[in-house]
Amino acid sequence: MRQEDLRGAGLMTAAMAGFAVEDLFIKKAAAHLPPGQILVTMGLCGILFFAILSRRAGEPAFPALFLSRGMLVRCGFEIAGRLFYALALALTPLSSASAILQAAPLVVIAGAAVLFGEKVGWRRWLAVLVGLAGVMVILRPGLQGFSALSLLAVAGMLGFAGRDLATRAAPRGLSNRQLGTLGFAMLALAGAIILSWTGGAHLPSAQAAALVAGATVFGIAGYHTLTGAMRTGAVGAVTPFRYTRLVFALILAALVLGERPDTATMLGAALIVLAGLYGLTRRG
């Protein structure tokens, strides 16, 4: 592997560790604050951070391109992804929510073939089906272990996949700093939607404020590091390391939350990861 690819892989792994820790902080904070309040706070802080970076780079934080059709579609999917995945983190085990999220790249592969006419051979289609089968193993529809709340993670995963597909059709010319500002703006909007439905916002305790601050710092750091990873190495060499997020999530869920994923969850997670790695590394 080239030196640039190794560095990109390291950055991607660090970014996924950051996102896993962010998820953990969100889940812990949800025991003290409404999920909507957590997202609004994180979103406003992220907007401020990336807007400052944009201004320092001499570019508008909120360019007119944000109002283009492609970006508005992207925003809609981003809101859905943020909203449902945050609820999944608050209401379901971290291990299963993280595992289901890993199916997003497989949905992107299928969506790119259907919507954009990208060439996808039968082996990659098989990988997509295997990965989706892994999601079904985790969900266990019709069986005793099924929980309707686990569908929140599925909805979040589909929202993020739709966001990634819409990004391909979005206009060029937006920097990663501007996309970061937009992404955290959608996080705040998703939180406002949840909060308008549930209510219950209140002044956080010192512990709750610290948890939200931790989620914000690791979320911003993860996004910033992810940008560096995608700019450093070849996409095909770096992208598979996204799946390290699940490894970190499982470790944190076990050590901090005391979760013990059952056999079905572990089997489903393995199917998703193996299928995703194959689908991302194979061409055609």
C-alpha positions as CSV (number, residue, x, y, z in Angstrom):
1,M,0.0,0.0,0.0
2,R,1.3,3.5,-0.9
3,Q,2.3,5.9,1.9
4,E,-0.6,8.2,1.1
5,D,-3.0,5.3,1.3
6,L,-1.6,4.2,4.7
7,R,-2.0,7.7,6.0
8,G,-5.5,7.9,4.6
9,A,-6.4,4.6,6.2
10,G,-5.1,5.8,9.5
11,L,-7.1,9.0,9.3
12,M,-10.2,7.1,8.3
13,T,-9.8,4.7,11.3
14,A,-9.3,7.7,13.6
15,A,-12.4,9.3,12.2
16,M,-14.5,6.2,12.8
17,A,-13.2,6.0,16.3
18,G,-14.3,9.6,16.8
19,F,-17.8,8.8,15.5
20,A,-18.1,5.7,17.7
21,V,-17.2,7.8,20.8
22,E,-19.7,10.5,19.6
23,D,-22.4,7.9,19.4
24,L,-21.6,6.7,22.9
25,F,-21.7,10.2,24.3
26,I,-25.1,10.8,22.6
27,K,-26.5,7.6,24.1
28,K,-25.3,8.5,27.6
29,A,-26.5,12.1,27.3
30,A,-30.0,10.8,26.2
31,A,-30.4,9.5,29.7
32,H,-30.4,13.1,31.0
33,L,-31.7,15.2,28.1
34,P,-34.2,14.9,25.3
35,P,-32.5,13.6,22.1
36,G,-33.7,16.7,20.2
37,Q,-32.0,19.1,22.6
38,I,-28.8,17.2,22.3
39,L,-28.8,17.4,18.5
40,V,-29.7,21.1,18.5
41,T,-26.8,21.9,20.8
42,M,-24.4,19.8,18.8
43,G,-25.6,21.2,15.5
44,L,-25.3,24.9,16.6
45,C,-21.7,24.2,17.8
46,G,-20.8,22.5,14.6
47,I,-22.2,25.3,12.5
48,L,-20.1,27.8,14.4
49,F,-16.9,25.7,14.0
50,F,-17.2,25.1,10.3
51,A,-18.5,28.6,9.5
52,I,-15.4,30.0,11.2
53,L,-13.2,27.7,9.1
54,S,-15.0,28.8,5.9
55,R,-14.6,32.5,6.7
56,R,-10.9,32.1,7.5
57,A,-10.6,30.4,4.1
58,G,-12.3,33.4,2.4
59,E,-15.4,31.6,1.3
60,P,-19.0,32.1,2.3
61,A,-20.3,29.8,5.0
62,F,-23.7,29.6,3.4
63,P,-23.3,29.9,-0.4
64,A,-26.2,30.2,-2.8
65,L,-25.5,26.7,-4.0
66,F,-27.1,25.4,-0.8
67,L,-30.5,26.3,-2.3
68,S,-29.9,24.3,-5.5
69,R,-32.3,21.4,-6.1
70,G,-29.6,18.7,-5.6
71,M,-28.5,20.2,-2.3
72,L,-32.1,20.5,-1.0
73,V,-32.7,16.8,-1.8
74,R,-29.4,16.0,0.0
75,C,-30.6,18.1,3.0
76,G,-33.8,16.2,3.2
77,F,-32.1,12.8,3.4
78,E,-29.5,14.2,5.8
79,I,-32.3,15.4,8.2
80,A,-33.9,11.9,8.0
81,G,-30.7,10.1,8.7
82,R,-29.7,12.3,11.6
83,L,-33.2,12.2,13.1
84,F,-33.8,8.5,13.0
85,Y,-30.3,7.4,13.9
86,A,-30.2,9.7,16.9
87,L,-33.5,8.2,18.1
88,A,-32.0,4.7,17.5
89,L,-29.0,5.6,19.6
90,A,-31.2,6.8,22.4
91,L,-33.7,3.9,22.4
92,T,-31.9,0.8,21.1
93,P,-28.6,-0.9,21.9
94,L,-25.5,0.9,20.5
95,S,-24.1,-2.3,19.1
96,S,-27.2,-3.2,16.9
97,A,-27.7,0.4,15.8
98,S,-24.1,0.7,14.7
99,A,-24.2,-2.6,12.9
100,I,-27.3,-1.7,10.9
101,L,-25.7,1.6,9.9
102,Q,-22.9,-0.3,8.2
103,A,-25.3,-1.4,5.5
104,A,-25.4,2.2,4.1
105,P,-22.6,1.7,1.6
106,L,-24.3,-1.3,0.2
107,V,-27.5,0.6,-0.3
108,V,-25.4,3.3,-2.1
109,I,-24.0,0.7,-4.5
110,A,-27.5,-0.5,-5.4
111,G,-28.9,3.1,-5.6
112,A,-26.0,4.2,-7.9
113,A,-26.8,1.3,-10.3
114,V,-30.5,2.1,-10.4
115,L,-30.4,5.9,-10.4
116,F,-27.1,6.7,-12.2
117,G,-26.6,3.6,-14.3
118,E,-23.3,2.7,-12.7
119,K,-22.1,-0.8,-13.7
120,V,-22.6,-3.3,-10.9
121,G,-21.9,-6.9,-11.7
122,W,-23.7,-9.9,-10.3
123,R,-21.1,-10.5,-7.6
124,R,-21.6,-7.0,-6.1
125,W,-25.4,-7.4,-6.4
126,L,-24.9,-10.6,-4.4
127,A,-22.9,-8.7,-1.8
128,V,-25.7,-6.2,-1.5
129,L,-28.2,-9.0,-0.9
130,V,-26.0,-10.7,1.6
131,G,-25.5,-7.4,3.5
132,L,-29.3,-6.7,3.5
133,A,-29.8,-10.3,4.8
134,G,-27.4,-9.4,7.6
135,V,-29.7,-6.5,8.5
136,M,-32.7,-8.9,8.6
137,V,-30.8,-11.3,10.9
138,I,-30.2,-8.4,13.3
139,L,-33.9,-7.3,13.1
140,R,-35.4,-10.8,13.3
141,P,-38.8,-9.8,11.9
142,G,-41.5,-12.1,13.1
143,L,-39.3,-13.7,15.8
144,Q,-39.3,-13.3,19.6
145,G,-36.3,-11.0,19.6
146,F,-37.8,-8.5,17.2
147,S,-38.2,-4.9,18.4
148,A,-40.0,-2.3,16.3
149,L,-37.6,0.3,17.7
150,S,-34.8,-1.3,15.7
151,L,-36.5,0.0,12.5
152,L,-35.3,3.5,13.6
153,A,-31.7,2.5,12.8
154,V,-32.9,1.2,9.4
155,A,-34.6,4.5,8.6
156,G,-31.5,6.3,9.7
157,M,-29.3,4.1,7.5
158,L,-31.5,4.7,4.5
159,G,-31.4,8.5,5.2
160,F,-27.6,8.5,5.2
161,A,-27.4,6.3,2.1
162,G,-29.8,8.7,0.3
163,R,-27.7,11.7,1.4
164,D,-24.6,10.0,-0.1
165,L,-26.4,9.3,-3.4
166,A,-27.7,12.9,-3.5
167,T,-24.2,14.2,-3.0
168,R,-23.2,12.6,-6.3
169,A,-25.9,14.6,-8.1
170,A,-25.2,17.9,-6.1
171,P,-23.4,20.8,-7.8
172,R,-19.6,20.9,-7.7
173,G,-17.8,23.8,-6.1
174,L,-18.6,23.3,-2.4
175,S,-15.7,22.9,0.0
176,N,-15.7,20.3,2.7
177,R,-15.9,23.2,5.2
178,Q,-19.1,24.4,3.6
179,L,-20.5,20.9,3.5
180,G,-19.6,20.6,7.2
181,T,-21.6,23.7,8.0
182,L,-24.5,22.4,6.1
183,G,-24.3,19.0,7.7
184,F,-24.4,20.4,11.2
185,A,-27.2,22.8,10.2
186,M,-29.2,19.7,9.2
187,L,-28.3,18.1,12.6
188,A,-29.7,21.1,14.4
189,L,-32.8,21.1,12.3
190,A,-33.4,17.4,12.9
191,G,-33.0,18.0,16.6
192,A,-35.5,20.9,16.4
193,I,-38.0,18.6,14.7
194,I,-37.6,15.9,17.4
195,L,-37.8,18.5,20.2
196,S,-41.0,20.1,18.7
197,W,-42.6,16.7,18.9
198,T,-41.4,15.5,22.3
199,G,-40.8,18.8,24.2
200,G,-39.0,18.6,27.5
201,A,-36.0,20.8,26.9
202,H,-34.4,22.0,30.2
203,L,-31.2,23.4,31.5
204,P,-28.7,20.6,31.6
205,S,-26.8,19.5,34.7
206,A,-23.0,19.7,34.7
207,Q,-22.9,16.0,33.9
208,A,-25.3,16.3,30.9
209,A,-23.5,19.3,29.6
210,A,-20.2,17.5,29.7
211,L,-21.7,14.5,27.8
212,V,-23.1,16.8,25.1
213,A,-19.8,18.7,24.9
214,G,-18.0,15.3,24.5
215,A,-20.3,14.3,21.7
216,T,-19.8,17.6,20.0
217,V,-16.0,17.6,20.1
218,F,-15.7,14.0,18.9
219,G,-18.4,14.6,16.2
220,I,-16.6,17.6,14.8
221,A,-13.2,15.9,15.1
222,G,-14.5,12.8,13.3
223,Y,-16.0,14.8,10.5
224,H,-12.8,16.9,10.1
225,T,-10.6,13.8,10.1
226,L,-12.9,12.0,7.6
227,T,-12.4,14.9,5.2
228,G,-8.6,14.6,5.5
229,A,-8.8,10.8,5.0
230,M,-10.8,11.1,1.7
231,R,-8.4,13.8,0.5
232,T,-5.2,11.8,1.4
233,G,-5.5,8.3,0.0
234,A,-7.2,6.6,-2.9
235,V,-10.9,6.2,-2.3
236,G,-10.8,2.4,-2.9
237,A,-8.0,2.0,-0.4
238,V,-9.4,4.2,2.3
239,T,-13.2,3.7,2.2
240,P,-13.2,0.0,3.5
241,F,-11.7,1.3,6.8
242,R,-15.1,2.9,7.5
243,Y,-16.1,-0.5,8.9
244,T,-13.7,-0.1,11.8
245,R,-16.5,2.1,13.3
246,L,-18.4,-1.1,14.1
247,V,-15.4,-2.6,15.9
248,F,-15.0,0.5,18.1
249,A,-18.8,0.6,18.7
250,L,-18.9,-3.0,19.9
251,I,-15.9,-2.5,22.2
252,L,-17.4,0.7,23.7
253,A,-20.8,-0.9,24.1
254,A,-19.3,-3.8,25.9
255,L,-16.9,-1.9,28.2
256,V,-18.9,1.2,29.0
257,L,-22.6,0.2,28.6
258,G,-22.3,-3.5,29.5
259,E,-24.0,-4.6,26.3
260,R,-23.6,-8.2,25.3
261,P,-24.8,-8.6,21.6
262,D,-26.4,-12.0,21.0
263,T,-25.4,-14.4,18.4
264,A,-27.9,-13.1,15.8
265,T,-26.6,-9.6,16.1
266,M,-23.0,-10.7,15.8
267,L,-23.8,-12.9,12.8
268,G,-25.7,-10.1,11.1
269,A,-22.9,-7.6,11.7
270,A,-20.4,-10.0,10.3
271,L,-22.5,-10.5,7.1
272,I,-22.9,-6.8,6.7
273,V,-19.2,-6.0,7.1
274,L,-17.9,-8.8,4.9
275,A,-20.4,-8.0,2.2
276,G,-19.6,-4.3,2.4
277,L,-15.9,-4.9,2.2
278,Y,-16.4,-7.0,-0.9
279,G,-18.8,-4.6,-2.5
280,L,-16.5,-1.6,-1.9
281,T,-13.2,-3.2,-3.0
282,R,-14.5,-5.0,-6.1
283,R,-15.1,-3.1,-9.4
284,G,-17.9,-3.9,-11.7
